[in-house]
Amino acid sequence: MMPMQDHPEQTPHPWEPFGSPTGPSTPLAPAQDTAQSTTAPSAPPRPPSQPARRGPGWGGVSGLVLTGMLLSSGATLGGVIAYDQIIEPLTAAPTQEESPEPSTGGTDAEPASSTTPLADWSEVAEQVAPSAVAIGVRTSTGTSQGTGVVLAVDGSILTNNHVVAGAQQVNVTLADGLTYTAGVVGADPSTDLAVIRLEAPPSTLQPAAFGDSELVEVGDPVMAVGTPLGLENTVTTGIVSAVDRPVTTEGEEDDGSDATYTSALQTDAAINPGNSGGPLVDAQGRVVGINTAIAAIPGTDRSIGSIGLGFAIPSNTARMIAEQLGADGTVRHAFVGVTTRDGSRTVGDVTHRGAEVVGVESDSPASAAGMREGDLVTAFDDVTIGGAAALTGVVRGQAVGSEHELTVVRCDEERTITITLGERP
């Protein structure tokens, strides 16, 4: 079991992706009732204007590190290559047939207004339950459990890569209690996402409705749905605690080549081992994130459970990766073409923190955009960048060919550089 825990700010932050315990069954403590809020009608959706997204201080938390323990069977996140190489440790811590595109429910979601203190979670849970599935995996070293989200009526299901990594057999249990066999269509360790597909999908499959994670704001109410500790159809509620949170998952390689970087949604909705790959939904029942990790205090018992610091891959990133994996099992990754490290620069009375460029690849998007060695990247569009890992996490969630604005400090002056992301060679 891989809980996440809090700790003093000056202490490195370990974070953990999680599946359910593996190997021999683990005795459970007395189950607690599912958390639910008093119901009240939801307020009308707010206009779809997109507020400026202010990150949670990327520099101060750029060392949020997810440790390599994923599943007690020994499965770990492997084969991850950073988009933009980080050459120094973090300062704070370190088918062939085309699959139908995931359902979006017709329109993008607009999370419930922050002026609405309560949501009808009973109704939301009933709406979402048919689209959330329990996943059981057998590997060469044991078994594990996780959660998935139904993408399409062809039986395509989105989950975390670390849930199905090394799978020799995959079973999926739907909300009606029936279990089906599935195969892995494609997996992307660098974003910790994977698509599996039922071998004989029932006609009653209900794809999830996906929302626009760019519209999510701090304070928005959310619900996590999953299979914590093997307890199927469990829901917990909370709020979005932060957006654009830089989270790093360490793998097994000493050189960090298999690390996973995510610009994540943070939530205090309780998520535990087994929730991996499950949906984080808004008050309208639309998926705004894929639950992927929880935090733990260094040196403490990792089986304590949730302490209210959970992380989800934003739905926009998850859908982009899922569409590619569902089509042919592969993913095109965005590329800047710089080597960076954590850096800072004082201009007058102000100190800027960011990702310092220490190398620019020739014939790369960075070179074409005019980036130079010594540039300090402090923002990517409207997301604050406080370190190298933060830049990597943001780029990892972007599409190849998309255009963005980088704010950099060069020669003690702040300037804006427009860059079109390329494809990682």
C-alpha positions as CSV (number, residue, x, y, z in Angstrom):
1,M,0.0,0.0,0.0
2,M,1.3,3.4,-1.0
3,P,-0.1,6.3,1.0
4,M,0.9,9.9,0.7
5,Q,1.8,12.1,3.6
6,D,2.6,15.6,4.4
7,H,5.9,17.0,5.8
8,P,7.8,20.2,6.6
9,E,8.3,22.5,3.6
10,Q,12.1,22.2,3.7
11,T,11.9,18.4,3.5
12,P,12.0,16.8,0.0
13,H,8.5,15.8,-1.1
14,P,8.1,12.1,-2.0
15,W,5.1,11.2,-4.1
16,E,3.8,7.8,-5.1
17,P,1.8,6.4,-8.0
18,F,-0.3,3.6,-6.7
19,G,-2.1,0.5,-7.5
20,S,-3.7,-1.9,-5.0
21,P,-1.5,-4.2,-2.9
22,T,-0.2,-7.2,-4.8
23,G,0.9,-10.7,-4.0
24,P,-0.7,-12.3,-0.9
25,S,-3.9,-10.6,0.2
26,T,-3.5,-7.9,2.9
27,P,-5.9,-7.8,5.9
28,L,-8.0,-4.7,5.8
29,A,-8.8,-2.4,8.6
30,P,-12.6,-1.9,9.3
31,A,-14.0,-0.2,6.2
32,Q,-15.1,3.3,6.6
33,D,-18.3,4.6,5.1
34,T,-18.0,6.3,1.8
35,A,-17.7,10.1,2.2
36,Q,-20.7,12.0,1.0
37,S,-21.8,15.6,1.3
38,T,-25.3,16.8,2.1
39,T,-27.0,17.3,-1.2
40,A,-28.3,20.5,-2.7
41,P,-29.2,21.6,-6.3
42,S,-26.2,22.6,-8.4
43,A,-26.0,26.2,-9.5
44,P,-26.2,27.0,-13.3
45,P,-22.8,26.6,-15.0
46,R,-20.6,29.6,-15.2
47,P,-19.7,31.2,-18.6
48,P,-16.9,29.4,-20.3
49,S,-14.4,32.1,-19.9
50,Q,-11.0,30.8,-19.0
51,P,-9.4,32.5,-16.0
52,A,-5.6,33.0,-15.9
53,R,-4.1,29.9,-14.5
54,R,-1.6,30.6,-11.7
55,G,0.6,27.7,-10.8
56,P,1.1,26.8,-7.1
57,G,4.7,28.1,-7.0
58,W,6.6,25.7,-9.2
59,G,10.0,26.6,-7.8
60,G,9.0,26.0,-4.2
61,V,7.5,22.7,-5.1
62,S,9.5,21.6,-8.1
63,G,10.9,18.9,-6.0
64,L,7.7,17.0,-5.4
65,V,9.0,13.6,-6.1
66,L,7.0,10.4,-6.5
67,T,9.1,7.5,-5.2
68,G,9.5,4.4,-7.3
69,M,7.3,2.1,-5.2
70,L,4.2,1.5,-7.2
71,L,2.9,-2.0,-6.7
72,S,4.0,-4.5,-4.0
73,S,4.6,-7.0,-6.9
74,G,7.6,-4.9,-7.8
75,A,6.1,-3.2,-10.8
76,T,7.5,0.3,-11.5
77,L,7.3,3.1,-13.9
78,G,9.9,2.3,-16.5
79,G,11.2,3.5,-19.8
80,V,10.4,7.2,-19.2
81,I,12.5,9.7,-21.1
82,A,12.3,13.3,-20.1
83,Y,11.2,15.7,-22.9
84,D,13.8,18.3,-21.9
85,Q,16.7,16.8,-20.1
86,I,17.4,18.0,-16.5
87,I,21.1,17.8,-15.8
88,E,21.0,18.7,-12.1
89,P,19.0,17.3,-9.2
90,L,16.0,19.3,-8.2
91,T,16.8,21.8,-5.5
92,A,13.7,21.3,-3.3
93,A,13.9,17.5,-3.9
94,P,14.6,16.3,-6.7
95,T,-5.2,-3.5,-34.1
96,Q,-5.1,-3.0,-36.2
97,E,-8.4,-1.2,-36.3
98,E,-8.8,2.4,-35.5
99,S,-10.5,2.9,-32.1
100,P,-13.4,5.4,-31.8
101,E,-12.4,8.6,-30.1
102,P,-13.2,8.8,-26.4
103,S,-16.7,10.3,-25.7
104,T,-16.8,13.9,-24.6
105,G,-20.4,13.9,-23.7
106,G,-21.2,16.4,-26.5
107,T,-19.7,19.5,-24.9
108,D,-16.8,20.3,-22.6
109,A,-17.5,20.4,-18.9
110,E,-17.7,23.6,-17.0
111,P,-17.0,22.8,-13.3
112,A,-19.6,23.9,-10.9
113,S,-19.4,27.5,-9.8
114,S,-17.2,28.2,-6.7
115,T,-20.2,29.9,-5.3
116,T,-22.0,26.6,-5.0
117,P,-21.0,25.1,-1.7
118,L,-22.6,21.7,-2.2
119,A,-23.3,19.3,-5.1
120,D,-25.8,16.4,-5.4
121,W,-23.1,13.8,-5.1
122,S,-25.6,10.9,-4.9
123,E,-26.8,11.9,-8.4
124,V,-23.2,12.3,-9.7
125,A,-22.2,8.9,-8.3
126,E,-25.1,7.2,-10.0
127,Q,-24.2,9.0,-13.2
128,V,-20.5,8.1,-13.2
129,A,-20.6,4.5,-11.8
130,P,-21.3,2.8,-15.1
131,S,-18.2,4.4,-16.7
132,A,-15.8,3.4,-13.9
133,V,-14.4,-0.1,-13.9
134,A,-12.2,-2.2,-11.5
135,I,-9.1,-3.7,-13.1
136,G,-7.3,-6.8,-11.9
137,V,-3.9,-7.6,-13.2
138,R,-1.7,-10.7,-13.0
139,T,2.0,-10.3,-13.7
140,S,5.0,-12.7,-13.4
141,T,5.5,-11.5,-9.8
142,G,2.0,-11.3,-8.4
143,T,-1.3,-9.5,-8.8
144,S,-2.4,-5.9,-8.5
145,Q,-5.6,-3.9,-8.8
146,G,-6.5,-0.5,-10.2
147,T,-9.3,1.5,-11.8
148,G,-10.2,2.5,-15.3
149,V,-12.5,4.8,-17.3
150,V,-14.6,3.6,-20.2
151,L,-13.7,5.5,-23.3
152,A,-15.8,4.0,-26.1
153,V,-18.4,1.4,-26.8
154,D,-15.8,-0.8,-28.5
155,G,-14.5,-1.6,-25.0
156,S,-11.6,0.9,-24.8
157,I,-10.7,1.8,-21.3
158,L,-8.2,4.4,-20.0
159,T,-6.0,3.7,-16.9
160,N,-2.5,4.3,-15.6
161,N,0.5,2.6,-17.2
162,H,1.7,1.5,-13.8
163,V,-1.6,-0.4,-13.2
164,V,-1.0,-2.7,-16.2
165,A,2.8,-2.6,-16.6
166,G,4.0,-6.2,-17.1
167,A,0.5,-7.6,-17.3
168,Q,0.2,-11.2,-18.4
169,Q,-3.6,-11.2,-17.8
170,V,-6.1,-8.3,-17.4
171,N,-9.6,-8.7,-16.0
172,V,-12.1,-5.8,-15.9
173,T,-15.2,-5.8,-13.6
174,L,-18.0,-3.4,-14.6
175,A,-20.4,-1.7,-12.2
176,D,-22.9,-4.6,-12.7
177,G,-20.4,-7.0,-11.2
178,L,-19.7,-8.9,-14.4
179,T,-16.0,-9.5,-15.2
180,Y,-14.5,-9.5,-18.7
181,T,-11.0,-10.2,-20.1
182,A,-9.0,-7.4,-21.7
183,G,-5.8,-6.8,-23.5
184,V,-3.4,-3.9,-23.5
185,V,-3.7,-1.8,-26.6
186,G,-0.9,0.7,-25.8
187,A,0.9,2.3,-22.9
188,D,2.9,5.4,-22.4
189,P,5.2,5.3,-19.4
190,S,6.2,9.0,-19.8
191,T,2.7,10.2,-19.0
192,D,1.7,7.1,-16.9
193,L,-1.3,6.4,-19.1
194,A,-2.4,3.2,-20.9
195,V,-5.4,2.0,-23.0
196,I,-6.8,-1.5,-22.6
197,R,-9.7,-3.0,-24.6
198,L,-12.3,-5.6,-23.6
199,E,-12.1,-8.7,-25.8
200,A,-15.9,-9.1,-25.9
201,P,-17.4,-5.8,-24.8
202,P,-21.1,-5.9,-23.8
203,S,-23.6,-3.6,-25.6
204,T,-24.4,-1.8,-22.4
205,L,-21.0,-0.1,-22.0
206,Q,-21.4,3.6,-21.1
207,P,-18.5,5.8,-22.1
208,A,-17.5,8.6,-19.6
209,A,-18.2,12.2,-20.3
210,F,-14.9,14.2,-20.3
211,G,-14.6,17.8,-19.3
212,D,-12.1,20.6,-20.1
213,S,-9.4,20.5,-17.4
214,E,-8.4,24.0,-18.4
215,L,-11.6,25.3,-16.9
216,V,-10.9,23.7,-13.5
217,E,-10.2,26.2,-10.7
218,V,-8.9,25.9,-7.2
219,G,-11.8,25.3,-4.8
220,D,-14.0,23.5,-7.4
221,P,-15.8,20.4,-5.8
222,V,-14.7,17.0,-7.2
223,M,-15.4,13.3,-6.6
224,A,-12.9,10.5,-6.9
225,V,-14.2,7.1,-8.1
226,G,-12.3,3.9,-7.8
227,T,-11.3,0.6,-6.2
228,P,-9.2,1.5,-3.2
229,L,-7.8,-1.6,-1.5
230,G,-10.1,-3.7,-3.7
231,L,-13.3,-2.0,-2.6
232,E,-15.1,-1.5,-5.9
233,N,-17.4,1.4,-6.6
234,T,-16.0,3.6,-3.8
235,V,-16.5,7.4,-4.0
236,T,-14.9,10.2,-2.0
237,T,-15.4,13.9,-2.3
238,G,-13.3,17.0,-1.8
239,I,-12.1,20.1,-3.7
240,V,-9.4,20.9,-6.2
241,S,-6.5,22.0,-3.9
242,A,-4.2,23.3,-6.7
243,V,-3.8,23.3,-10.5
244,D,-0.6,22.9,-12.5
245,R,1.1,21.2,-9.6
246,P,4.5,19.9,-10.7
247,V,4.8,16.2,-9.7
248,T,7.7,14.0,-10.4
249,T,7.7,10.2,-10.2
250,E,11.0,8.5,-9.8
251,G,11.6,5.2,-11.5
252,E,14.3,2.6,-10.9
253,E,17.1,4.1,-13.0
254,D,19.7,6.0,-11.1
255,D,20.1,8.5,-14.0
256,G,16.5,9.5,-13.8
257,S,15.8,8.4,-17.4
258,D,12.6,6.7,-16.4
259,A,11.1,9.5,-14.4
260,T,7.6,10.7,-15.1
261,Y,6.8,14.4,-15.0
262,T,3.2,15.7,-14.6
263,S,1.6,19.1,-14.4
264,A,-1.2,17.8,-12.1
265,L,-4.4,18.7,-10.5
266,Q,-4.1,18.4,-6.7
267,T,-7.1,17.3,-4.6
268,D,-8.0,16.5,-1.0
269,A,-10.6,13.9,-2.1
270,A,-9.3,10.7,-0.4
271,I,-7.6,8.4,-2.9
272,N,-5.7,5.3,-2.0
273,P,-3.9,2.3,-3.5
274,G,-6.3,0.9,-6.1
275,N,-7.7,4.3,-7.1
276,S,-5.0,4.5,-9.8
277,G,-6.4,5.2,-13.2
278,G,-9.8,6.1,-11.9
279,P,-11.7,9.3,-12.7
280,L,-11.7,12.5,-10.8
281,V,-15.0,14.1,-11.8
282,D,-16.6,17.6,-11.3
283,A,-20.0,18.4,-9.9
284,Q,-21.6,17.7,-13.3
285,G,-20.1,14.1,-13.4
286,R,-17.5,14.9,-16.1
287,V,-14.0,13.5,-15.9
288,V,-11.5,16.3,-15.3
289,G,-8.6,14.1,-14.2
290,I,-7.2,10.6,-14.0
291,N,-6.1,9.8,-10.4
292,T,-2.5,8.7,-10.5
293,A,-0.5,9.5,-7.3
294,I,-0.6,10.3,-3.6
295,A,2.0,11.7,-1.2
296,A,3.9,10.2,1.7
297,I,6.1,11.6,4.5
298,P,9.8,10.4,4.2
299,G,10.6,7.6,6.5
300,T,7.0,6.8,7.6
301,D,4.9,3.8,7.1
302,R,3.7,3.9,3.5
303,S,0.5,1.9,4.3
304,I,-1.2,4.6,6.3
305,G,-3.3,5.8,3.5
306,S,-4.6,9.1,2.1
307,I,-3.7,12.3,4.0
308,G,-5.6,14.5,1.6
309,L,-2.8,15.1,-1.0
310,G,-3.8,13.4,-4.2
311,F,-2.8,14.1,-7.8
312,A,-4.6,13.6,-11.1
313,I,-3.5,13.8,-14.7
314,P,-5.6,16.6,-16.3
315,S,-8.3,15.3,-18.6
316,N,-7.1,17.3,-21.6
317,T,-3.7,15.5,-21.4
318,A,-5.3,12.2,-20.7
319,R,-7.7,12.5,-23.7
320,M,-4.9,13.5,-26.0
321,I,-2.7,10.5,-25.1
322,A,-5.7,8.1,-25.0
323,E,-6.8,9.0,-28.6
324,Q,-3.3,8.2,-29.9
325,L,-2.9,5.0,-27.9
326,G,-6.4,3.9,-28.9
327,A,-5.6,4.4,-32.6
328,D,-2.4,2.5,-33.0
329,G,-0.8,2.0,-29.5
330,T,1.8,4.7,-29.9
331,V,2.2,8.4,-28.8
332,R,3.8,11.4,-30.4
333,H,5.6,13.5,-27.7
334,A,6.1,17.2,-27.7
335,F,9.6,18.5,-27.8
336,V,11.3,21.9,-27.1
337,G,14.9,21.0,-27.6
338,V,16.7,22.4,-24.6
339,T,18.7,21.1,-21.7
340,T,17.6,22.9,-18.4
341,R,18.3,23.0,-14.7
342,D,16.8,24.8,-11.8
343,G,17.9,28.5,-11.8
344,S,17.3,31.9,-10.5
345,R,18.2,35.5,-11.4
346,T,17.9,38.7,-9.5
347,V,16.9,41.8,-11.4
348,G,16.8,44.9,-9.2
349,D,15.0,44.0,-6.0
350,V,13.2,41.0,-7.6
351,T,14.5,37.4,-7.8
352,H,13.1,35.2,-10.6
353,R,13.1,31.4,-10.4
354,G,12.7,29.2,-13.4
355,A,14.2,26.6,-15.7
356,E,17.7,27.8,-16.8
357,V,18.6,26.9,-20.3
358,V,22.1,25.3,-20.4
359,G,21.9,23.9,-23.9
360,V,19.9,24.4,-27.1
361,E,19.8,21.6,-29.7
362,S,20.4,22.6,-33.3
363,D,17.5,22.4,-35.7
364,S,15.1,22.2,-32.7
365,P,11.9,24.2,-31.9
366,A,13.9,26.1,-29.3
367,S,16.6,27.0,-31.8
368,A,14.0,28.2,-34.4
369,A,12.3,30.3,-31.7
370,G,15.6,32.1,-30.8
371,M,16.1,30.6,-27.4
372,R,19.7,30.9,-26.0
373,E,21.9,29.4,-23.4
374,G,21.4,31.4,-20.2
375,D,17.7,32.1,-20.8
376,L,15.7,31.6,-17.6
377,V,12.2,30.3,-18.5
378,T,9.7,31.6,-15.9
379,A,6.3,31.0,-17.5
380,F,4.8,28.7,-20.2
381,D,1.7,30.6,-21.5
382,D,0.1,31.6,-18.2
383,V,1.5,28.8,-16.1
384,T,4.3,29.8,-13.7
385,I,7.5,27.9,-14.2
386,G,9.8,27.7,-11.1
387,G,12.2,25.0,-12.2
388,A,13.3,22.4,-14.7
389,A,10.9,19.8,-13.7
390,A,8.0,22.2,-14.0
391,L,8.8,23.0,-17.6
392,T,9.1,19.4,-18.5
393,G,5.8,18.6,-16.8
394,V,4.0,21.3,-18.7
395,V,5.5,20.4,-22.1
396,R,4.6,16.8,-21.5
397,G,0.9,17.7,-21.6
398,Q,1.0,19.6,-24.9
399,A,0.3,18.5,-28.4
400,V,3.0,18.3,-31.1
401,G,2.7,21.3,-33.4
402,S,1.0,23.5,-30.8
403,E,2.1,27.1,-30.4
404,H,2.9,28.7,-27.0
405,E,4.5,31.7,-25.4
406,L,7.5,31.4,-23.1
407,T,8.4,34.1,-20.7
408,V,12.1,34.3,-20.2
409,V,14.6,36.5,-18.4
410,R,17.6,37.4,-20.6
411,C,20.3,39.9,-19.8
412,D,18.2,41.1,-16.9
413,E,15.2,41.8,-19.1
414,E,12.0,39.9,-19.3
415,R,10.8,39.0,-22.8
416,T,8.3,36.7,-24.6
417,I,9.3,34.0,-27.0
418,T,6.8,32.3,-29.3
419,I,7.6,28.6,-29.9
420,T,5.9,25.8,-31.9
421,L,6.5,22.5,-30.2
422,G,8.1,19.7,-32.4
423,E,8.0,16.0,-32.1
424,R,10.5,14.2,-29.9
425,P,12.9,12.2,-32.1
